Amino acid sequence: MIQQKIRQVLVKNSEAELQPKDSHQLTVMKAGRFKLRSRRFVDALCVAFVSVLWPCDTAWSQQGSFYDAVDPFIGTSGGGLTSPAASLPFGMIQWGPSTNKSDYYFRNDRTTYGFSLTHLNGVGCPVGADVPILPWSDEPRRSPGVENNTYEEFIQTLEHATEEAHPGYYAITLGNGVKVELTVNERAGMARFSFPPGINAAVLVKTGESADTDVHMAGLPSFGRENNKSLVEVLDDNALTGWATSWGFCVSPAHYSLHIAAKFDVPYRRFDTWHDNQMQRNQRLADGKQTGAWLDFGDRHEVLMKIGLSYISEAGALANLNTELPEWNFDAIRARGRESWTRALNHISVEGGSADQYKIFATAVYHILLTPTLFNDDDGNYLGFDQKVHSLTGSKQAEQYANFSDWDTYRNTLQLQALLVPKVASDMMQSLVNDAVQGGWIPRWPLANQSTYEMGVGGEIRLTFCWHQDMPSALATLILRLHCAT
């Protein structure tokens, strides 16, 4: 009975929300359910006139493929707060350049302090930018962990004329002539560093660096970078592991720990680590607020690096790396990423419009497919809102998702995601149900596995407006569990 009533509410709310508002219409078809027309989708995607058809196997347009039309640099200036980082649809890893203390990538910035592993799209408060990695030929004379040192001294010049970005791929040549290429799978990525003659092949792995969340307000406790902690350990002759804990999103006590496991295709010649303001020559372990490692590969022209992520443990990060990227073929990984993005983008086909409109539309669809992001390891385990490890094994849910921006995305982003990738959207809503059951209430602007309490609305609106088939039972389960808990 509860499920039937919830289903009726969902259908009624969806139909009321999606009634025609004027003559500028976007026509959408979801197989077997509704035919919907709404100006809201057009407003959300910034397109004057398009026609969208669901379902379709391949995209068709006079302008060419959706993949080639996407421009990841759109929104990287003028307050868009987007990033050209390499990522797969809703992927855990977003590997790309950070150009300032707040993590944001601004196209007009001329330097980078590293190519970090996490960049949430369009977020208004500093977040992510975890573990930046930077080619650095000379052995550091002092610790990069000295406060603000990494922003002033250990940086490289960006040659924007050489910069290239496509969905799942990013490349640039730095001012010292080193070419950096990045490509990814869902939870792991690969970098290809090409060093010119006469340049020593070496990199900094800044485990303790993340977005500058050192934001404070009168009368509130300090939740900024001063609470961050990290660890790095150099293993064998071509691997390292570590973790970093980052605090202070939007002046909230929310924090998370990101674990990494990295491998290189060639052995180190020598290495150093650092702990805060102390360099540790030839020492494998560093533990503290600011840590990292400098790895020297000698006169190599090319060095490949693979890195896996996990929000549970270094062992989980290593397992994700070994499962998703067992080989050392950079071009093959990039090709697979292109295939993944092509499948995701080709859920939409459009006709008409100028070349610029087509590019804007394709890029808007691309941005909508970046967040929320995967949160579970490849084996189905994830860290819940109760700080315990949970498993998706045996459930109907394929993936657990995190990082739900509650800044108006409930108005149209969720609805479009439900049309394009209904199973993914269903898993996202089930993820919020899991968060609520484990944490006691539906989270507001959940970052990783904690609420930040940003904005006045939260996941309950997402659940109410989500109208695909799986959600009524998920809502009923949530209501019954919360009722029994109280």
C-alpha positions as CSV (number, residue, x, y, z in Angstrom):
1,M,0.0,0.0,0.0
2,I,2.8,2.4,0.9
3,Q,4.6,1.6,-2.4
4,Q,1.4,2.2,-4.4
5,K,0.9,5.6,-2.8
6,I,4.5,6.7,-3.2
7,R,4.3,5.7,-6.9
8,Q,1.2,7.8,-7.4
9,V,3.0,10.8,-5.7
10,L,6.0,10.4,-7.9
11,V,4.1,10.3,-11.1
12,K,1.9,13.2,-10.1
13,N,4.9,15.4,-9.1
14,S,6.8,14.5,-12.3
15,E,3.9,15.3,-14.6
16,A,3.2,18.6,-12.8
17,E,6.8,19.6,-12.8
18,L,7.2,18.9,-16.5
19,Q,4.1,20.6,-18.0
20,P,4.8,22.9,-21.1
21,K,5.7,26.5,-20.0
22,D,5.8,28.2,-23.4
23,S,6.4,27.5,-27.1
24,H,10.2,26.9,-26.8
25,Q,10.0,23.2,-26.2
26,L,12.5,20.4,-25.9
27,T,10.8,17.0,-26.8
28,V,12.0,14.0,-24.7
29,M,10.9,10.4,-24.9
30,K,11.6,7.9,-22.2
31,A,10.8,4.4,-23.4
32,G,7.5,3.0,-22.0
33,R,6.8,5.8,-19.4
34,F,6.1,9.4,-20.3
35,K,6.3,11.9,-23.2
36,L,7.5,15.1,-21.6
37,R,8.0,18.7,-22.8
38,S,9.7,21.3,-20.7
39,R,11.5,24.6,-21.2
40,R,13.5,23.7,-18.0
41,F,15.7,21.3,-19.9
42,V,16.5,24.0,-22.5
43,D,17.3,26.5,-19.8
44,A,19.5,23.9,-18.1
45,L,21.5,23.1,-21.2
46,C,21.7,26.7,-22.6
47,V,20.4,25.8,-26.0
48,A,17.9,27.9,-28.0
49,F,16.4,25.1,-30.0
50,V,17.1,21.4,-30.1
51,S,15.3,18.1,-30.6
52,V,16.2,15.3,-28.3
53,L,15.0,11.7,-28.9
54,W,15.2,8.8,-26.4
55,P,16.2,6.1,-26.9
56,C,18.8,6.1,-29.7
57,D,21.8,4.0,-30.4
58,T,24.0,6.6,-32.2
59,A,24.1,10.3,-32.2
60,W,23.3,12.1,-35.5
61,S,23.9,15.7,-36.4
62,Q,25.2,17.7,-39.3
63,Q,27.9,18.9,-36.9
64,G,29.6,15.5,-36.3
65,S,30.0,13.3,-33.2
66,F,29.1,14.5,-29.7
67,Y,32.4,13.3,-28.4
68,D,34.4,15.5,-30.8
69,A,32.2,18.4,-30.1
70,V,32.8,18.5,-26.4
71,D,35.0,21.3,-25.2
72,P,36.1,20.7,-21.6
73,F,37.6,24.2,-21.4
74,I,34.1,25.8,-21.5
75,G,33.3,27.1,-18.0
76,T,37.0,27.3,-16.9
77,S,36.8,31.1,-16.9
78,G,34.1,33.6,-16.0
79,G,33.1,31.8,-12.8
80,G,32.1,28.4,-14.3
81,L,34.4,26.6,-11.9
82,T,34.7,23.6,-14.2
83,S,37.9,21.6,-14.9
84,P,39.4,20.0,-18.0
85,A,40.5,17.0,-15.9
86,A,40.4,13.5,-17.4
87,S,37.4,11.6,-16.0
88,L,34.9,8.9,-17.1
89,P,31.1,9.4,-16.6
90,F,30.5,9.7,-12.9
91,G,34.1,8.4,-12.3
92,M,35.8,8.4,-8.9
93,I,39.0,9.9,-10.4
94,Q,39.2,13.3,-12.1
95,W,42.9,13.8,-12.9
96,G,43.9,17.3,-14.0
97,P,45.7,20.5,-13.3
98,S,45.1,22.7,-10.3
99,T,46.2,26.3,-10.8
100,N,45.6,28.1,-7.5
101,K,45.1,27.5,-3.7
102,S,41.4,26.9,-4.0
103,D,41.8,23.9,-6.4
104,Y,40.0,25.6,-9.2
105,Y,41.4,25.5,-12.7
106,F,41.3,29.0,-14.4
107,R,42.3,29.1,-18.1
108,N,44.1,32.4,-17.6
109,D,46.4,31.1,-14.8
110,R,49.9,30.6,-16.0
111,T,51.2,28.1,-13.4
112,T,50.2,24.8,-11.8
113,Y,51.2,23.3,-8.5
114,G,50.4,19.8,-9.8
115,F,48.0,17.5,-11.5
116,S,45.6,16.4,-8.7
117,L,43.3,13.4,-8.6
118,T,39.9,14.9,-7.7
119,H,38.0,17.9,-9.1
120,L,34.3,18.2,-8.5
121,N,32.6,20.0,-11.4
122,G,31.1,23.5,-10.8
123,V,31.3,23.4,-7.0
124,G,31.3,26.9,-5.3
125,C,33.5,26.1,-2.3
126,P,37.1,24.8,-2.5
127,V,37.2,21.0,-2.4
128,G,39.2,18.1,-3.8
129,A,42.5,18.7,-5.6
130,D,43.9,15.8,-3.6
131,V,47.5,14.5,-4.1
132,P,48.8,16.8,-6.9
133,I,51.7,15.2,-8.9
134,L,54.2,17.4,-10.6
135,P,57.3,16.7,-12.8
136,W,60.3,18.2,-10.8
137,S,63.8,17.4,-12.1
138,D,65.9,18.8,-9.3
139,E,66.2,17.2,-5.8
140,P,64.3,19.6,-3.4
141,R,66.6,21.6,-1.3
142,R,63.9,22.2,1.3
143,S,60.6,20.5,2.1
144,P,57.7,21.3,-0.2
145,G,55.6,20.7,2.9
146,V,56.5,24.1,4.5
147,E,53.4,26.2,4.8
148,N,52.5,27.9,1.5
149,N,55.8,26.7,0.0
150,T,54.2,24.5,-2.5
151,Y,52.2,27.4,-3.9
152,E,55.2,29.8,-4.2
153,E,58.2,27.6,-5.2
154,F,57.2,24.1,-6.3
155,I,55.1,25.1,-9.3
156,Q,55.5,24.8,-13.1
157,T,54.6,27.1,-16.0
158,L,51.6,26.1,-18.2
159,E,52.1,26.5,-21.9
160,H,48.4,26.9,-22.8
161,A,49.2,26.8,-26.6
162,T,50.1,23.1,-26.2
163,E,47.0,22.3,-24.0
164,E,44.5,19.6,-25.2
165,A,41.5,18.2,-23.5
166,H,38.8,15.7,-24.5
167,P,36.5,13.6,-22.3
168,G,38.7,11.1,-20.5
169,Y,42.0,12.8,-21.7
170,Y,44.1,15.8,-20.9
171,A,47.6,16.9,-22.1
172,I,49.9,19.9,-21.9
173,T,53.6,20.7,-22.2
174,L,55.1,22.5,-19.2
175,G,57.5,25.5,-19.3
176,N,60.4,23.1,-18.7
177,G,59.5,21.1,-21.8
178,V,58.0,18.1,-20.0
179,K,54.8,16.8,-21.7
180,V,52.1,15.5,-19.3
181,E,49.3,13.3,-20.6
182,L,46.6,11.9,-18.4
183,T,43.9,9.3,-19.1
184,V,41.6,7.3,-16.7
185,N,39.3,4.5,-16.0
186,E,36.6,4.7,-13.3
187,R,38.8,4.4,-10.2
188,A,42.3,4.5,-11.6
189,G,44.3,6.5,-14.1
190,M,47.5,6.6,-16.0
191,A,50.0,9.4,-16.7
192,R,52.6,9.6,-19.4
193,F,55.4,12.0,-18.7
194,S,57.7,12.7,-21.6
195,F,61.0,14.4,-20.6
196,P,63.1,16.3,-23.2
197,P,66.8,15.7,-23.5
198,G,68.8,17.2,-20.7
199,I,65.9,17.1,-18.2
200,N,66.2,14.7,-15.3
201,A,63.1,12.4,-15.1
202,A,61.6,13.0,-11.7
203,V,58.3,13.8,-10.1
204,L,56.9,15.2,-6.8
205,V,53.9,13.3,-5.3
206,K,52.4,15.9,-2.8
207,T,50.4,13.5,-0.7
208,G,49.5,16.2,1.8
209,E,48.2,18.8,-0.6
210,S,44.5,19.5,-1.3
211,A,42.2,22.4,-2.0
212,D,42.8,25.4,0.3
213,T,39.7,25.0,2.6
214,D,41.3,27.2,5.3
215,V,38.1,29.3,5.6
216,H,37.0,30.5,9.0
217,M,34.0,32.4,10.3
218,A,33.7,34.3,13.6
219,G,32.1,32.2,16.3
220,L,32.6,28.8,14.5
221,P,35.3,26.2,15.3
222,S,38.2,26.0,12.9
223,F,37.5,23.4,10.2
224,G,40.3,24.3,7.7
225,R,43.5,22.9,6.4
226,E,45.2,23.0,9.8
227,N,43.3,19.7,10.5
228,N,44.6,17.9,7.4
229,K,46.8,14.8,7.8
230,S,48.6,12.6,5.3
231,L,51.0,9.7,4.9
232,V,53.2,8.4,2.1
233,E,55.2,5.2,1.9
234,V,57.7,4.3,-0.8
235,L,57.5,0.6,-1.6
236,D,59.9,-1.7,-3.4
237,D,61.6,0.0,-6.3
238,N,58.7,1.3,-8.4
239,A,55.6,1.7,-6.1
240,L,54.1,3.9,-3.3
241,T,51.0,4.1,-1.2
242,G,49.5,6.7,1.0
243,W,46.4,8.6,2.1
244,A,45.3,12.2,2.7
245,T,42.5,13.5,5.0
246,S,41.0,16.8,3.9
247,W,38.7,19.1,6.0
248,G,36.6,22.2,5.8
249,F,34.3,22.2,2.8
250,C,32.2,25.3,2.9
251,V,33.2,26.0,6.5
252,S,31.7,22.7,7.6
253,P,33.3,19.9,9.8
254,A,32.9,17.4,6.9
255,H,36.1,15.6,6.0
256,Y,37.2,12.5,4.1
257,S,40.2,10.4,3.6
258,L,41.4,9.4,0.1
259,H,43.7,6.5,-0.2
260,I,46.1,5.9,-3.1
261,A,48.3,3.2,-4.6
262,A,50.7,4.0,-7.4
263,K,53.1,2.1,-9.7
264,F,55.7,3.2,-12.2
265,D,56.9,1.3,-15.3
266,V,60.5,1.9,-14.4
267,P,62.3,1.7,-11.0
268,Y,63.4,4.7,-9.0
269,R,67.1,5.6,-9.1
270,R,66.7,7.5,-5.8
271,F,64.0,9.0,-3.7
272,D,63.3,11.4,-0.8
273,T,60.3,12.0,1.4
274,W,59.2,14.9,3.5
275,H,57.3,15.5,6.6
276,D,56.0,19.0,7.2
277,N,59.2,21.2,7.1
278,Q,61.6,18.3,7.2
279,M,63.2,16.6,4.3
280,Q,63.9,12.9,4.8
281,R,66.7,11.7,2.5
282,N,66.3,8.1,1.4
283,Q,63.6,7.4,4.0
284,R,60.5,5.5,2.8
285,L,57.8,6.6,5.3
286,A,56.5,10.1,6.0
287,D,53.6,10.8,8.3
288,G,52.2,14.2,9.3
289,K,50.1,17.1,8.1
290,Q,52.1,17.8,4.9
291,T,53.9,14.8,3.4
292,G,55.1,13.7,0.0
293,A,57.8,12.0,-2.0
294,W,60.3,13.0,-4.7
295,L,61.1,10.1,-7.1
296,D,64.0,10.2,-9.5
297,F,64.1,8.0,-12.6
298,G,67.3,9.3,-14.1
299,D,67.8,10.0,-17.8
300,R,64.6,8.3,-18.9
301,H,62.8,10.0,-21.8
302,E,59.4,8.5,-20.8
303,V,57.9,7.5,-17.5
304,L,54.4,5.9,-17.1
305,M,52.6,6.2,-13.8
306,K,49.4,4.3,-12.8
307,I,47.4,5.3,-9.7
308,G,44.3,3.8,-8.1
309,L,42.0,5.5,-5.6
310,S,39.8,4.2,-2.7
311,Y,37.9,5.9,0.1
312,I,38.5,2.8,2.3
313,S,42.1,1.8,2.3
314,E,45.4,1.6,0.4
315,A,44.7,-2.1,-0.2
316,G,41.4,-1.1,-1.8
317,A,43.2,1.4,-4.0
318,L,45.7,-1.2,-5.1
319,A,43.0,-3.7,-5.9
320,N,41.2,-1.0,-7.9
321,L,44.4,-0.3,-9.8
322,N,45.2,-3.9,-10.6
323,T,41.6,-4.7,-11.7
324,E,41.0,-1.6,-13.8
325,L,44.5,-1.0,-15.3
326,P,46.4,-4.3,-15.4
327,E,48.4,-3.2,-18.5
328,W,50.8,-0.4,-19.4
329,N,49.2,0.6,-22.7
330,F,48.3,4.4,-22.3
331,D,46.8,4.7,-25.8
332,A,44.5,1.6,-25.2
333,I,43.2,3.1,-22.0
334,R,42.6,6.4,-23.7
335,A,40.7,4.6,-26.5
336,R,38.5,2.8,-24.0
337,G,37.7,6.1,-22.3
338,R,36.6,7.5,-25.6
339,E,34.3,4.5,-26.1
340,S,32.8,5.0,-22.7
341,W,32.1,8.6,-23.3
342,T,30.8,8.0,-26.8
343,R,28.2,5.5,-25.4
344,A,27.2,7.9,-22.7
345,L,26.9,11.0,-24.9
346,N,25.1,9.1,-27.7
347,H,22.0,8.7,-25.6
348,I,21.1,12.1,-27.1
349,S,20.9,13.1,-30.7
350,V,20.2,16.6,-32.0
351,E,19.3,18.4,-35.2
352,G,19.8,21.9,-36.4
353,G,21.6,24.8,-34.7
354,S,25.0,26.4,-35.4
355,A,28.4,24.8,-34.8
356,D,28.8,26.9,-31.6
357,Q,25.4,25.9,-30.3
358,Y,26.2,22.2,-31.0
359,K,29.5,22.6,-29.1
360,I,27.7,24.3,-26.1
361,F,25.0,21.6,-26.1
362,A,27.5,18.7,-26.2
363,T,29.6,20.2,-23.5
364,A,26.6,20.8,-21.3
365,V,25.6,17.1,-21.6
366,Y,29.2,16.2,-20.8
367,H,29.1,18.3,-17.6
368,I,25.9,16.7,-16.5
369,L,27.5,13.3,-16.7
370,L,30.4,14.1,-14.4
371,T,28.7,14.2,-10.9
372,P,27.8,12.6,-8.5
373,T,30.8,10.3,-8.4
374,L,31.5,6.7,-7.7
375,F,32.3,6.0,-4.1
376,N,32.6,2.2,-3.8
377,D,35.6,0.1,-4.6
378,D,35.6,-2.3,-7.6
379,D,34.7,-5.2,-5.2
380,G,31.5,-3.4,-4.1
381,N,32.7,-2.2,-0.7
382,Y,32.2,1.4,0.4
383,L,32.5,3.4,3.6
384,G,29.0,4.3,4.9
385,F,27.7,7.3,6.8
386,D,28.0,5.3,10.0
387,Q,31.8,5.1,9.3
388,K,31.5,1.3,8.7
389,V,32.4,-0.6,5.6
390,H,29.3,-1.9,3.7
391,S,29.0,-4.1,0.6
392,L,26.8,-4.0,-2.4
393,T,27.3,-7.7,-3.0
394,G,24.0,-9.5,-3.3
395,S,22.0,-6.3,-3.8
396,K,20.3,-5.0,-6.9
397,Q,22.4,-1.8,-6.6
398,A,25.5,-1.8,-8.9
399,E,27.3,1.2,-7.5
400,Q,27.3,3.6,-4.5
401,Y,27.6,7.3,-5.4
402,A,28.7,10.3,-3.4
403,N,29.1,14.1,-3.7
404,F,25.6,15.2,-4.5
405,S,25.5,19.0,-5.1
406,D,22.3,20.3,-3.6
407,W,22.6,23.7,-5.2
408,D,19.6,23.6,-7.5
409,T,20.6,20.4,-9.2
410,Y,17.4,18.8,-8.0
411,R,15.5,21.2,-10.3
412,N,16.5,19.6,-13.7
413,T,19.9,17.8,-13.5
414,L,18.5,14.7,-11.8
415,Q,15.6,14.5,-14.2
416,L,17.8,14.6,-17.3
417,Q,20.2,12.0,-15.8
418,A,17.2,9.8,-15.1
419,L,16.3,10.0,-18.8
420,L,19.8,9.4,-20.1
421,V,21.1,6.8,-17.7
422,P,18.1,5.5,-15.7
423,K,20.0,2.6,-14.0
424,V,22.8,4.9,-12.9
425,A,20.2,7.5,-11.6
426,S,18.4,4.7,-9.7
427,D,21.7,3.7,-8.0
428,M,22.3,7.3,-7.1
429,M,18.9,7.5,-5.4
430,Q,19.5,4.2,-3.6
431,S,22.8,5.6,-2.5
432,L,21.0,8.5,-0.7
433,V,18.7,5.9,0.9
434,N,21.7,4.0,2.1
435,D,23.2,7.2,3.5
436,A,19.9,8.0,5.3
437,V,19.6,4.5,6.8
438,Q,23.2,4.5,8.0
439,G,23.3,8.1,9.1
440,G,19.8,8.6,10.5
441,W,18.5,11.2,8.0
442,I,18.7,12.1,4.3
443,P,22.0,14.0,3.9
444,R,22.3,17.6,2.7
445,W,25.1,18.3,0.2
446,P,26.8,15.0,1.1
447,L,30.6,15.1,0.6
448,A,32.0,11.6,0.5
449,N,30.3,9.9,3.4
450,Q,29.3,13.0,5.5
451,S,26.8,15.8,5.3
452,T,28.0,19.4,4.9
453,Y,24.6,20.9,5.5
454,E,25.1,23.3,2.7
455,M,21.9,24.8,1.1
456,G,18.3,24.7,2.6
457,V,17.2,21.6,0.7
458,G,18.5,18.1,0.4
459,G,18.1,14.6,-1.0
460,E,14.5,14.3,0.0
461,I,13.6,16.5,-3.0
462,R,15.7,14.4,-5.3
463,L,13.9,11.3,-4.1
464,T,10.5,12.9,-4.5
465,F,11.1,14.0,-8.1
466,C,12.8,10.8,-9.2
467,W,10.2,8.9,-11.1
468,H,11.8,5.8,-12.6
469,Q,10.6,2.4,-11.6
470,D,13.0,1.4,-8.9
471,M,12.4,4.4,-6.7
472,P,9.0,3.7,-5.1
473,S,10.3,0.6,-3.4
474,A,13.4,2.4,-2.3
475,L,11.4,5.2,-0.8
476,A,9.1,2.8,1.0
477,T,12.1,1.0,2.4
478,L,13.5,4.3,3.6
479,I,10.3,5.3,5.3
480,L,9.8,2.0,7.0
481,R,13.4,1.8,8.2
482,L,13.4,5.4,9.6
483,H,10.0,4.8,11.2
484,C,11.3,1.7,12.9
485,A,14.4,3.4,14.0
486,T,12.4,6.1,15.8
